[in-house]
Amino acid sequence: MKTALVIEDNENNLELITFILHASGYATRCAMNGLDGVREALRERPDFILLDIQLPDIDGIEVARRIRASESGLPVPMIAVTSFAMAGDRERVLAAGCNGYIEKPIDPMRVMTQIEDVLARTP
């Protein structure tokens, strides 16, 4: 079973995302802030990461940079899940090392298709 690391500080969003992932056959690990997310990603090496950008300690951009700087071997796919929707936000997130970008509020009927599309495009 593939495992997703969900780094999300909002409990409602975390619950919804993990429910959707479990219903689609994925195991999950969770972190509610950026520093814990970095530690978890490096310790457990998930199959992919869903990353909120607005976190209470370090932001998701910094989380992505730290994970990318610490990786060895194939990079873990990271997908930003964020309410940032201003001009240039998508580019900043991708430049930090994310492989995809999903805007909040997430659509429960489409989010797995969006995730699987990004994973299919990621080596």
C-alpha positions as CSV (number, residue, x, y, z in Angstrom):
1,M,0.0,0.0,0.0
2,K,1.4,3.4,-0.9
3,T,1.7,6.0,1.8
4,A,1.0,9.7,1.6
5,L,2.4,12.3,4.0
6,V,-0.2,15.0,4.5
7,I,1.3,18.2,5.9
8,E,-1.7,20.4,6.9
9,D,-2.4,22.5,10.0
10,N,-6.2,22.8,9.5
11,E,-7.9,19.8,11.2
12,N,-10.9,19.9,9.0
13,N,-8.8,19.9,5.8
14,L,-6.6,17.2,7.3
15,E,-9.5,15.0,8.1
16,L,-11.1,15.4,4.6
17,I,-7.9,14.7,2.7
18,T,-7.0,11.7,4.8
19,F,-10.5,10.3,4.4
20,I,-10.3,10.7,0.6
21,L,-6.9,9.1,0.5
22,H,-8.0,6.1,2.7
23,A,-11.1,5.6,0.6
24,S,-8.8,5.4,-2.4
25,G,-6.6,2.8,-0.9
26,Y,-3.7,4.9,0.4
27,A,-2.2,4.8,3.9
28,T,-1.4,8.2,5.4
29,R,1.0,9.8,7.8
30,C,0.3,13.4,9.0
31,A,2.1,16.4,10.3
32,M,0.4,19.6,11.5
33,N,3.3,22.0,10.9
34,G,6.2,22.5,8.6
35,L,9.1,21.4,10.8
36,D,7.3,18.1,11.8
37,G,6.5,17.6,8.1
38,V,10.2,17.9,7.1
39,R,11.2,15.5,9.9
40,E,8.5,13.0,9.0
41,A,9.3,13.2,5.2
42,L,13.0,12.5,5.8
43,R,12.4,9.8,8.5
44,E,9.7,7.8,6.8
45,R,10.2,8.5,3.0
46,P,6.5,8.5,1.9
47,D,5.5,7.7,-1.6
48,F,4.2,11.3,-2.0
49,I,3.5,14.4,0.0
50,L,0.5,16.7,0.0
51,L,1.7,20.0,1.3
52,D,-0.2,23.0,2.6
53,I,1.6,26.2,1.9
54,Q,0.3,28.3,4.8
55,L,1.7,26.6,7.9
56,P,2.1,28.0,11.5
57,D,5.9,27.7,11.7
58,I,7.7,27.5,8.4
59,D,5.7,27.9,5.2
60,G,5.3,25.1,2.7
61,I,7.7,26.7,0.3
62,E,10.4,26.3,2.9
63,V,9.3,22.8,3.7
64,A,9.6,21.8,0.0
65,R,13.1,23.4,-0.2
66,R,14.3,21.6,2.9
67,I,13.0,18.3,1.8
68,R,14.5,18.7,-1.7
69,A,17.9,19.8,-0.2
70,S,18.0,16.7,2.0
71,E,16.9,14.0,-0.5
72,S,19.1,11.4,-1.9
73,G,18.0,9.2,-4.8
74,L,14.7,9.8,-6.6
75,P,12.8,12.8,-5.3
76,V,9.5,12.3,-3.5
77,P,6.6,13.7,-5.4
78,M,5.2,16.8,-3.6
79,I,1.8,18.4,-4.4
80,A,0.9,21.7,-2.9
81,V,-2.6,22.0,-1.7
82,T,-3.2,25.6,-1.1
83,S,-5.6,28.5,-1.1
84,F,-2.8,30.7,-2.6
85,A,-4.3,31.6,-6.0
86,M,-2.6,34.9,-6.8
87,A,-0.5,35.5,-10.0
88,G,2.8,33.9,-9.6
89,D,1.9,31.6,-6.6
90,R,1.8,28.4,-8.7
91,E,5.3,29.3,-10.2
92,R,6.8,29.9,-6.8
93,V,5.4,26.6,-5.5
94,L,6.8,24.7,-8.5
95,A,10.1,26.5,-8.3
96,A,10.5,25.4,-4.6
97,G,10.3,21.8,-5.7
98,C,6.6,20.8,-5.8
99,N,5.5,18.7,-8.7
100,G,1.9,19.9,-8.7
101,Y,-0.6,22.4,-7.3
102,I,-4.2,21.9,-6.2
103,E,-6.2,24.9,-5.1
104,K,-8.4,24.9,-2.0
105,P,-11.1,24.4,-1.3
106,I,-10.5,21.0,-2.7
107,D,-13.2,19.3,-4.6
108,P,-13.7,15.8,-3.0
109,M,-15.0,14.4,-6.3
110,R,-11.9,15.6,-8.3
111,V,-9.0,15.6,-5.9
112,M,-7.9,12.0,-6.4
113,T,-7.9,12.5,-10.1
114,Q,-5.7,15.6,-9.6
115,I,-3.3,13.8,-7.3
116,E,-3.0,10.8,-9.6
117,D,-2.5,13.0,-12.7
118,V,0.5,14.7,-10.9
119,L,1.9,11.3,-9.8
120,A,1.6,9.9,-13.3
121,R,3.7,12.8,-14.7
122,T,6.3,12.5,-12.0
123,P,9.3,10.2,-12.5
